[in-house]
Amino acid sequence: MTTQLVGDVLILALAARVFGADAIALLRRLAAVGVRAGVSEMTRHQRGAGR
């Protein structure tokens, strides 16, 4: 996890405390995007970087 991603997650967590349910939904979407990016990265390395 990069330092920038950690900072983004912390800011969103703070926004969740301040703004409530809307920020929590945004935090969930960010988590889902992170998971998709991680899975995509893993499968890309398994297939080979050249493909």
C-alpha positions as CSV (number, residue, x, y, z in Angstrom):
1,M,0.0,0.0,0.0
2,T,1.5,3.3,-1.0
3,T,1.8,6.3,1.2
4,Q,-0.5,8.3,-1.0
5,L,-3.2,5.6,-0.8
6,V,-2.9,5.5,3.0
7,G,-3.3,9.3,3.1
8,D,-6.4,9.1,0.9
9,V,-7.9,6.4,3.1
10,L,-7.3,8.4,6.3
11,I,-8.9,11.5,4.8
12,L,-11.9,9.5,3.7
13,A,-12.2,7.9,7.2
14,L,-12.1,11.4,8.7
15,A,-14.8,12.5,6.2
16,A,-16.9,9.5,7.2
17,R,-16.8,10.7,10.8
18,V,-17.8,14.3,9.8
19,F,-20.3,13.7,7.0
20,G,-21.8,10.3,7.9
21,A,-23.4,7.8,5.6
22,D,-22.5,9.5,2.3
23,A,-18.8,9.4,3.1
24,I,-19.1,5.8,4.3
25,A,-20.6,4.8,0.9
26,L,-17.6,6.6,-0.8
27,L,-15.2,4.8,1.5
28,R,-16.7,1.4,0.5
29,R,-16.4,2.3,-3.2
30,L,-12.8,3.2,-2.7
31,A,-12.1,-0.1,-1.0
32,A,-13.8,-1.9,-3.9
33,V,-11.7,-0.1,-6.4
34,G,-8.6,-0.9,-4.5
35,V,-9.5,-4.6,-4.4
36,R,-10.2,-4.6,-8.1
37,A,-6.9,-2.9,-8.8
38,G,-5.0,-5.4,-6.7
39,V,-6.7,-8.4,-8.3
40,S,-6.0,-6.9,-11.7
41,E,-2.4,-6.4,-10.8
42,M,-2.0,-10.0,-9.5
43,T,-3.6,-11.5,-12.6
44,R,-1.4,-9.3,-14.9
45,H,1.7,-10.6,-13.2
46,Q,0.5,-14.2,-13.4
47,R,-0.1,-14.0,-17.2
48,G,3.2,-12.2,-17.7
49,A,4.0,-8.5,-18.1
50,G,4.3,-8.7,-21.9
51,R,0.8,-9.9,-22.6
